[in-house]
Amino acid sequence: MALAAVGLKTAIWNNNIRSILLLALYPALISGLVWAVAALATVMTGADGRMPPAAAVTASANAVVIAYWPLILSVVGIWFVIAFFFHTKMVRNLSHSRPVTRLEEPELYNLLENLCISRGLPMPRLEIMETDALNAFASGIGRESYAITVTRGLMKVLRKDELEAVLGHELTHIMNNDVRLLIISVIFTGMIGFAMQMVWSGFRHSLFYGRHRSGGGNRRGSGQLMIFIVAVGILLWIGYTATLLTRFALSRRREFMADAGSVELTTNPEAMMRALLRISGRDRLKDAPDDIALMCIENTHRFLGVFATHPPIERRIAEISRLSGVPAPDFPTESRKNPWH
């Protein structure tokens, strides 16, 4: 039994609003980081080493943000332009995937094409990662760049209806604009990560430069500079962690909706549940970075060993069973040697 379309669309609408609100925090976060750095600089440059009044620090930081707001917007805009034109190549290089045609993988291609035809959707690009891991992900920010990538292991292990369910899951991410939102969040996180690398480079340079300077005043100035750079690095790390946690929240929330969307597309909730059971514990892409793992249908790797990027498989299966009224299946034990039946 498929999920009710009206309820699903309402949930998607509510989920999109929450996700947009989460992403709206990014510009505010960047402005907050600039403000904090400006306030720190004001404190570090206080006269005679005295702490300036709080009002003066606040006024100075506010003035910096107001004065440099056009520059902040320009930097963000340039970063997005670069990502817009090169994100496809970046994702392909990070995932070590390659595009395939109907002639190369006719059965896989036909499965995806049939799902697209059923909804009147343009066919996204189909790509394959040559790995035994069981995983898949969708990527892209527009019709011309949308792609669905699956692993060779997934094709070998999953039955035809299970693989169709996985493709439906990833196609739902595209239909709901999930991939666009995730790519945007990845771009913001990359921007702050790049700034962290620049600060670390500056710290190493200041440390080396300070050791080769003479004179008490020079040593004092060099020490203050290193303290300032370390403090800025800490602020950027806090901002970077905040962006990661936001991405994790987006990913966890979206996976439930993509599971439900796959069930609506295929009208086969049991296949989606069986696919998740087979994937469980076999999803790890050893050569792929966290940015790719975040977009996958499953990611058992935890950030800092604590934060999960995806909801547990058991919860996802239970939710599909609850919404569809179909009992959760036992772990599939039939032969995996010949899945195409």
C-alpha positions in Angstrom: 0.0 0.0 0.0 1.5 3.3 -1.0 1.6 6.4 1.2 -1.1 9.0 0.9 0.0 11.6 -1.6 -1.7 14.5 0.2 -0.1 13.7 3.6 3.3 13.3 1.9 3.1 16.6 0.1 2.1 18.4 3.3 5.1 16.8 5.1 7.4 17.8 2.3 6.1 21.4 2.3 6.7 21.6 6.1 10.1 20.0 5.8 11.1 22.5 3.1 10.2 25.4 5.3 12.3 24.1 8.2 15.2 23.4 5.9 15.1 26.9 4.4 15.1 28.4 7.8 18.1 26.3 8.7 20.0 27.4 5.6 19.0 31.0 6.3 21.3 30.8 9.4 24.4 30.6 7.2 24.6 34.3 6.2 23.9 35.2 9.8 26.6 32.9 10.9 29.2 34.4 8.6 28.2 37.9 9.7 28.5 36.8 13.3 32.0 35.4 12.7 33.1 38.7 11.1 31.6 40.6 14.0 33.3 38.4 16.6 36.7 38.7 14.8 36.3 42.5 14.7 35.4 42.6 18.4 38.4 40.5 19.2 40.7 42.8 17.1 39.4 45.8 19.0 40.1 44.1 22.4 43.6 43.1 21.2 44.5 46.6 20.1 43.3 48.4 23.2 45.5 51.3 24.4 48.2 50.3 26.9 47.0 46.8 27.0 43.7 47.8 28.8 40.4 46.2 28.1 38.2 48.7 26.1 34.7 49.4 27.3 32.1 46.9 26.2 30.2 49.6 24.4 33.3 50.6 22.4 34.0 47.0 21.4 30.4 46.5 20.3 30.3 49.8 18.3 33.6 49.0 16.6 32.5 45.5 15.6 29.1 46.8 14.3 30.9 49.4 12.2 33.2 46.8 10.7 30.2 44.6 9.7 28.3 47.5 8.2 31.4 48.8 6.4 32.4 45.4 4.9 28.9 44.0 4.3 29.2 44.5 0.5 32.6 42.7 0.5 31.1 39.9 2.5 28.3 39.5 0.0 30.7 39.6 -2.9 32.9 36.9 -1.4 29.9 34.7 -0.8 28.6 35.4 -4.3 32.0 34.5 -5.9 32.2 31.3 -3.9 28.7 30.3 -5.1 29.5 31.1 -8.7 32.6 28.9 -8.6 30.7 26.1 -7.0 27.8 26.5 -9.4 30.0 25.9 -12.4 32.4 23.3 -11.0 30.4 21.3 -8.4 29.6 18.5 -10.8 33.3 17.9 -11.5 34.1 18.3 -7.8 31.6 15.7 -6.8 32.7 13.3 -9.5 36.4 13.6 -8.4 35.6 13.2 -4.7 33.4 10.1 -5.3 35.5 8.6 -8.0 32.4 8.0 -10.1 31.9 7.9 -13.8 28.9 8.6 -16.0 27.3 5.6 -17.8 24.9 5.3 -20.7 22.0 3.0 -21.6 24.3 0.9 -23.7 26.6 0.3 -20.8 24.0 -0.4 -18.1 20.6 -1.0 -19.8 18.7 -2.5 -16.9 19.8 0.1 -14.4 19.2 2.9 -16.9 15.7 1.6 -17.7 14.7 1.4 -14.0 15.6 5.0 -13.5 14.0 6.1 -16.8 10.7 4.4 -16.0 10.5 6.2 -12.6 11.2 9.5 -14.4 8.5 8.8 -17.0 6.0 8.0 -14.3 6.3 11.5 -13.0 7.1 13.4 -16.2 10.6 14.2 -15.0 13.7 14.7 -17.1 16.2 11.9 -16.8 19.1 12.8 -14.5 22.6 11.7 -15.4 23.4 8.2 -14.1 26.8 7.5 -12.6 28.5 4.5 -11.0 31.2 4.1 -8.3 33.3 1.0 -8.8 33.2 -0.2 -5.2 31.7 -3.1 -3.3 30.1 -0.8 -0.7 26.3 -0.6 -0.9 25.3 3.0 -1.3 23.9 5.7 -3.6 23.5 9.4 -3.6 21.9 12.2 -5.7 23.7 15.4 -6.5 23.4 18.6 -8.5 21.7 22.0 -8.2 19.7 22.2 -11.4 18.1 20.2 -14.2 21.3 20.2 -16.2 23.5 19.0 -13.4 21.2 16.5 -11.5 22.8 13.1 -11.2 22.1 9.8 -9.4 25.2 7.7 -8.5 25.1 4.1 -7.3 27.8 1.7 -6.3 28.7 -1.5 -8.2 28.2 -3.3 -4.9 24.6 -2.1 -4.7 23.9 -3.4 -8.2 25.4 -6.8 -7.4 23.6 -7.3 -4.1 20.1 -5.8 -4.4 17.2 -7.4 -6.2 15.6 -5.4 -9.0 12.7 -4.1 -7.0 15.0 -3.1 -4.2 17.4 -1.2 -6.5 14.3 0.5 -8.0 13.4 1.6 -4.5 16.8 3.1 -3.9 16.6 4.9 -7.2 13.2 6.2 -6.2 14.7 7.4 -2.9 17.4 9.4 -4.7 15.0 10.7 -7.3 12.8 12.0 -4.5 15.8 13.9 -3.2 16.0 15.6 -6.6 12.2 16.2 -6.8 12.2 17.8 -3.3 15.3 19.9 -4.1 17.1 18.2 -1.2 20.3 17.9 -3.2 20.3 21.6 -4.0 19.9 22.5 -0.3 22.6 20.0 0.7 25.0 21.3 -2.0 24.5 24.8 -0.8 25.2 23.7 2.8 28.3 21.9 1.6 29.4 25.1 -0.2 29.1 27.2 3.0 30.9 24.6 5.1 33.7 24.5 2.5 34.0 28.3 2.7 34.5 28.3 6.4 36.8 25.3 6.2 38.9 27.2 3.6 39.1 30.2 6.0 40.2 27.9 8.8 43.0 26.6 6.6 44.1 30.2 5.8 44.2 31.0 9.5 46.2 27.9 10.3 48.7 28.8 7.6 48.9 32.3 9.0 49.5 30.9 12.5 52.4 28.8 11.3 53.9 31.7 9.5 53.6 34.0 12.5 55.1 31.3 14.8 58.1 30.8 12.4 58.4 34.6 11.9 58.2 35.4 15.6 61.1 33.0 16.4 63.4 34.9 14.1 62.6 38.4 15.3 64.6 40.1 18.0 63.7 42.7 20.6 61.2 42.7 23.5 58.7 44.9 21.6 58.8 42.7 18.6 58.4 39.5 20.6 55.5 41.0 22.4 53.8 42.1 19.2 54.5 38.7 17.7 53.0 37.0 20.7 49.8 39.1 20.5 49.5 38.3 16.8 49.7 34.6 17.5 47.1 34.9 20.3 44.8 36.8 17.9 45.2 34.2 15.2 44.6 31.3 17.6 41.5 33.1 18.8 40.2 33.6 15.3 40.9 30.0 14.5 38.8 29.0 17.5 35.9 31.2 16.4 36.1 29.7 12.9 36.1 26.2 14.3 33.0 27.0 16.3 31.4 28.3 13.1 32.5 25.3 11.1 31.1 22.9 13.7 27.8 24.8 13.6 27.6 24.4 9.8 28.3 20.7 10.1 25.6 20.2 12.7 23.1 22.1 10.4 24.0 19.8 7.5 23.5 16.8 9.7 20.0 18.1 10.8 19.2 18.6 7.1 20.3 15.1 6.2 18.5 13.3 9.0 15.2 15.1 8.3 15.4 14.5 4.6 16.1 10.8 4.7 12.7 10.0 6.2 11.0 12.0 3.4 13.1 10.4 0.6 12.1 7.0 2.0 8.5 8.0 1.9 8.8 9.4 -1.6 10.4 6.2 -2.9 7.4 4.3 -1.6 5.0 6.6 -3.3 6.9 6.3 -6.6 7.3 2.5 -6.6 4.1 1.6 -4.6 6.4 -1.0 -3.0 7.2 -0.2 0.7 8.5 -3.7 1.3 11.2 -3.3 -1.4 12.4 -0.1 0.3 12.6 -1.7 3.7 14.4 -4.8 2.3 16.9 -2.5 0.5 17.6 -0.7 3.7 18.1 -4.0 5.5 20.6 -5.1 2.9 22.5 -1.8 2.9 22.8 -1.7 6.7 26.4 -2.1 7.9 27.8 -2.3 4.3 27.5 1.3 3.3 31.0 2.7 4.1 32.8 4.3 1.1 36.4 4.1 2.2 37.8 6.5 -0.3 35.0 9.1 -0.2 35.2 12.2 2.0 32.5 13.1 4.6 30.8 15.5 2.1 30.0 12.6 -0.2 29.0 10.3 2.7 26.6 12.9 3.9 24.6 12.8 0.6 24.4 9.0 0.6 21.3 6.9 1.3 23.1 5.6 4.4 26.2 6.7 6.4 27.2 4.8 9.5 30.2 7.1 10.1 29.6 9.4 13.0 31.2 12.9 13.1 33.6 13.1 16.1 32.2 9.7 17.1 29.0 11.3 18.4 26.9 13.0 15.8 24.9 10.8 13.4 24.3 12.2 9.9 21.5 9.8 9.1 18.7 8.4 11.3 19.1 4.7 12.3 18.0 2.1 9.7 15.7 0.6 12.3 13.8 3.9 12.7 13.5 4.4 9.0 12.1 1.0 8.5 9.7 1.4 11.4 8.5 4.7 9.9 7.9 3.2 6.5 6.0 0.3 8.1 3.9 2.7 10.2 3.0 5.0 7.3 2.3 2.3 4.8 0.7 -0.3 7.0 3.0 -3.0 5.7 4.9 -5.1 8.3 8.6 -4.8 8.4 10.3 -7.7 6.7 12.9 -10.0 8.3 16.5 -9.6 7.1 16.6 -11.0 3.5 18.5 -14.3 3.5 17.9 -15.5 -0.1 20.9 -15.8 -2.4 22.6 -12.6 -3.5 24.5 -14.1 -6.4 21.8 -13.4 -8.9 19.8 -10.4 -7.8 18.1 -9.5 -11.1 14.8 -11.5 -10.8 
